[in-house]
């Protein structure tokens, strides 16, 4: 052991005492034992001093670190989500190179693969069988930061129309996709109120190989049916042996009028009058899903919005029905859909203003884990004397970076005849130009879409 100076001094002291001690003093052995005992005590004292010094140094270091942390700007821990609340969405954007009859145009577009959106969901459980929930879902255009409009039986909120004719609900809808509150029971089914998909539309998306996005043929479909109900009540049955039913009723514009004939939306500045029953309607569907097979049938009837001018005695009534089917073979999935739509108006000079069938067949083939190829062929059969038929061709490729993110390339084309002006969707928000935005009669619009999609 290394001898400390204090030890040496004490040993020297004891040594001198031992040398000068009288003969009758303690024996040398006793002195040596005492010296050894004192040495051991000193060594223990030295160890205690070292430990105390180390503890003091550690405390000093911690105090300095705490002082620095207190002087530094506070760091946020982030917002914690309340129980039952979820924020979700899709951010999708890319480049479209399209020709709609006025030369090839290149556009930066939002929602080419799937409509970009931001949504909020909330849920609270009451016992084992009852859940209360809500959903607020906004369409978002990431290329310019605006909200996107998604039409319904009552309005097209993206164009600035009222989402309801009640006096406290005007202007562009923020949550233009789905907004509702509901109760769900495993035994008794699901009941919700607000704005949601019409049951007939709930068959279109799952039976479309592009899920109403990309190179979808949905624009032909939407010309003869309706996607959403405003001011509606929606009921879904529990599933029983693979079967499930849905029914929805919309109160329409909810105006304060008895007139069948009038101006849609009422006189200027008064949104509470207009044709009675405007937008009012019903939709229903029955589906079967078991294993790889999905089947469905749907129905729709509602009074379309629009001016009712004599000799017409009521608004245009739209009726439609559809059939849908998919089958997953494992190596590929097949899709099929058929829709019949018809518009009639009592008293009008032309009683039947729309009568058409729309159908499509498609497939999706995933391979090598990350790759998927999709294709669809659709046809619109105009059953009126105008005979303005159209054909739709769509193909696509997707590469998955992970389960939430993918890159895609889609191409779509629509052919028209006999003065037809049907167009294509150009993505999940159907942004292709139509006759109201420069598409000439008989022109065949085409679009190449390249982009990326992130789901969260």
N, C-alpha and C positions, 0 to 999 in steps of 0.2 A: 504493500500500500504506500502511496505517496504521502509523506509526512507533512502536515500543515505546520506553518511557523508557530501557531499557538500550541500545538502538541509538543513541539521541541522545547519551548520555553517551560512548559509545565513539567516535562520530563527532567529538564535541567534542574528545576527547583527541587523536585523530589530527590534527584540524585545528590545534590549538595546536602540535603538534610540527612540522607543516608550516610554520607561520608563523615559528617560532623557529629552524628548522633553519639551519645555516650554509650558505653558498653552495656548498661542495663536497659537500653532501648530495644524495641522489637527486633526480632531476628531479620536477617536479610531476606529470608523466604517470605516473611509477612509483607515486607516492603515491596518485594517484586509482585506479589499477588495484588497488593493495593494499586500499584502502578498499572498493572494489566487491566484491572477493573476500571480505573479512571480513563485509560486509553479507549476501552470499549464504549464507555459513556460518551466520550468526546466524538468517536466515530459516528455514533447514533445521532448526536446533536448536529454533526456536519451534514448527515443525510437529510435530516429534517429541514435544515437551513436551505439546502439545495432544492428540495421539493417546494418549500415556501416561495423561494425565488422564482421557480418555474411557474407556479400558480399565479403569482403576481404579474409576471410577464404576459401570460395568457389573458388575464383579466384586462391588462392595459391594452393589448391588441384588439380584444373584442370591443372595448370602449371606444377605441379609435375608429373601428369599422362602423360601429353604431353611430358615431358622430358624423362620419362621412355620409352614411345612408340618410341621416336626418337632414343633412344639408343638400342632398341631391333632390331633383324634382320627383314628385310622387309618380309611381307607375300604376296605370289602371289595370285591374284584374279582369276587365271585361264584364259584360252584362250576363247574368245568369238567367236562363230561360225559365219562366214559371212552369210548373208541372202541367203537362197536358197541352202545351203550346208548341207548335212546329212552324218553322219558316222553311219554305221550299220553293223551287222554281226551275226554269230552264233558261239558259242564256245561249242564244243561237245567232250566228251572223256569218255573212260571207259575201261573195261577189256573184251577181247574176249578169250573164251576157245573153240578152234576149232580143228577139225581133218580133215586133207586134205591128208590122206593116208600115212603120215610119223609119226604117233603117235600124241597124243593129245598135242597141243601147247597152251600156255597161253601168250597172248600179251597185252601190253598196247597200245590202239589204239585211234586215233583221228577220229572223224566223224563217229561213229557207228550208231547213230540215224539220223543225218543229217550231210552233209559235212561241216566241220568248214570253216568259211570264214570271210574276212574283206573287207568291201566295202565302196565306196564313191559315193554319188550322188549329182549332182548339177542341179539347175533349175533356169531359168530366164523367166519371163513373158513379152510378148510384146503385149499389148492390151488384149482384152477379149478372143481371139481365137487362139493365137499363143504362144507356149512355146518352148524354146530351153533347152536342157538338156544333161547330160552325165552320164555315170556310169563306174566305175572301180572296179572290184571285183576280189579279190585274194583268191585262195584256201590256207588254212593254216593248217599245221599239228601240233597240239598243243603238241604232245608227243615228238617231236624233234625239233620244231621251223622252219622246212623247209616249202617251198610252195608245194602244191599238184598239180599234172598234171591232166588235163581233156581233153581228146582227141577230135579231130574235123575231118572234112573231109580232112584237110591238114596235121595236125601234132599231135603229143602227146608231148606237151611242157614240161611235167613233166619228160620226158626221155632225155631231152637235145637237141631234134631236133629243127630246126629253126621253128619259128612260121610263117615265110614267107620266100620265096626264094629271096626277094630283098636284095641288098647288105648291107643295113643298118639295118637289122633286123635278128639277129641270137641269139642263146643261149636259155636258159630256160626262159619261159614266167613268169613274176612276177604276172600279173593279168590274170591268166590262166582260169578264169571262164568266165566272160563277160566283154567286153570293147567296148564301143561305144559312139557315139555322135549323137544327133538326133533333129528333129523338130516334134512337135505334134500340130495338129489342130483338134478341135472338129468337124469341118465341113468336112475336107479333109483327116483326118486320121493321121497316125504316120509313119515317115520316119527316118530310122537310118542307120549308116554306122559303120562297125567294125566287132567285133566277138560277136556272140549271138546264142541263141538256134535256131536250124532249126525248122520250123513250125511243122514238123512231130513229133518232140520230145515234143513240147508244149502240145501235147495231152497225152503223157505218164505220166507225173508227176501228173496232176490232176485226172487221172483215176487209180492211184495206191494207195491202202489204206495206204501204208507206205511212199508215196510222194518221191520215189526214195531214200530210206534210210532204216535202220534197216534190216528187214527180206524180203526186196523187191525181186521180181523176175526179176528185171531190167536187170541183167546180161545176161539172155537168150535173152531179147529184143535187147540189144546193139550188139549182134553178127550178127544181120541182118539189122541194120539201121545205123543212125548217129545222134549224139546229138547236135553238134554245127557246125556252118559255120564260117571259117576264111575268111578274105578279102571279106566280104559280104555287100550287101545292102538289107535292110529288110523293108517291107511295111505292115502296118496293117490298115484295113479299120475301119471307125467308126462303132459302133454297130447300127443295124437297126432291130427293133422288135426281139431282142435277137440273131440275126445272126451277125457273124463277120468273115472276111477272112484275111489270112496272106499269103504272098509270099516272098521268099528270093532267091537271086542269089549270088553265090560265084564265084569269079574270079580264084579260085584255087591257085596253087603255083605261078602264075604270072611269069613263067620262060620265057626266051628269046630263044625259040627253035621251030623248025618246025618238029622235028622228032617225029614219033609215037612210035618208038622203041628206047630204051635207058635205061640208069641207072637212077633210081630215085634220084633226087638231083644233077645229072650231075657228071662229073669227079671229083675226089678228089680235094678239094680246090676251086671248082667252083659250086656254088649253083644256078646259073642262067640258067643252061641248064638241059635238061632231057626230058622225054616224054611230048609232047605237050598236053595241056588240063588236066594235072595232078591235081586232086582235084576239078576241075570245075564242078558246078552242080546247081540244083534248087530244092526247096522244097516249098510246099504250104499246106494250111489247111483251112477248113471251120468248124466253130463251131456254136452251138446253145445253149444258156443258158437262161432259164427262170424259175423262181421259184426253185423247188427242182430238176429239170431235166437239165442234161448237155449231149450234143451229139457232136461228132466230127469225121471228116474224114481227113486224111492227105496223102501226096505223097512226094516221095524223088527220085532223080536221080542224081548221080555224079560219076566221074571217080576216083576210089580208087588209092591211092599212091602205088607204087611198081615198081620193074624192069619189063620192057617189053622186052622179049627175043623171037626172032624168033623161031618157026613159027608164034607166036602171032603178030598181026598187030596193036593192041591198048591195052591200059590198061584195067584192070577189071572194068566193069561198074556195079555199084550197083543200083538196083531199089527196092523200097519198098512202100507199102501203108498200112494204118492202120485205124481202127475204134475204137472209145472210147465212153464210156457211164458211167454216174453215176446218182444215184437217192437217194435223202435224204428223208427217211421216218420219220425223227424226232428222233425216238428212235434208229435208226441205218441208216447207209449209205452204199449203195451197189456200187461196182466198177466192171467194165468189160473192157477188152482191147483185140484187135486182131491185129496182125501184120503179113504181108507176106513180106519176103525179098529174093532177088535173085541176085547172082553175075554171070555175063557172060563175056566172053572175046573172041573177034573175032580172028580166026586163031589159037587159043591155042588148044593143044591136047585134053584138057578137056574144052569144051565150057562153061558148067555150073558148076561152082565150089562150089556154095552154092544155096540151094533151100529149104527154111524152113518156117513153120508157127509157130508163138509164140502167145499164148493167156493166159490170167489169169482172175480169178474171185476172188473177195475179199469183205470184209466188215469191218466196224469200228463201235463199239458200245460204246458211252460215257454213263457213269452212275454216279450218286451221285456227280455231278459237277466236281470232280477232276480225275476221273478214265476213262480210255479208253482201250478197248480190240480191237486188230486188227488181221486179218488173211487173207492169200492169198494162192490160189493154182494156179500154172502155169504149162504149158506144152509146150515143144518144139517138134514139129513134123518135123523130118528130112525127106524131100521128095526125097532125092537122094537114090541110091541103098545102100549106107552105112547104112541107117536106124538107125542113132544114136540118138534116142529119149531120152528126159530127162523130169523128173517131178520135180517140185519145191514145197516145203511146207514151209510156214512161219507163225509164230504166234508172238504176242507181247502184252505187257502190259505197260501202261504209267500212271504215277501219277504226277499230276500237283501241284507243290508247289505254283505257282502263274501263271499269264498269260504268263510270259516270261520264266519260269524255270520249268523243269520237270525231273523226274527220269524214267528210262525205263529198260525193260528186253525183249530181242528178241531171238527167236530161228528159225534157217533156216536149211533146208536140201535139197540137190539135188541128185536124183538118175540118173545113167547113164547105158546105155546098148550098146551092139555091138561095144565096143571100144570107147565109148564116153568119153569126158573129159570136159564136161560143169561143171562150178563151180557156186558158189554163191557170192553175193556181199560183205558180211560182212560189211554192213553199207553204208553210203551215198557216199563213195569214192570207192566202189567195191574193197576192199582190200583182198578178198579171193584168195588163191593160185590157179593157173590153171596148165595146162600141161607144161607150160614153167617154172614153179617154183615148180615142184615136185608132181603134182597131177597125180596118176596112171590112166590108162585107166580103165573104168568100175567102178571106185571107187565112193562112195556116200559121198561127203564132208558134214560136219555139223558144225554149229557154234552157240554158246551161247554168247550173247552180253549183258553186264550189264554196264550202264553208266548214265550220266547226261548231260543235254543240257540247255544252256542259250542263249536266243535271246536278242539282243539289237538294 
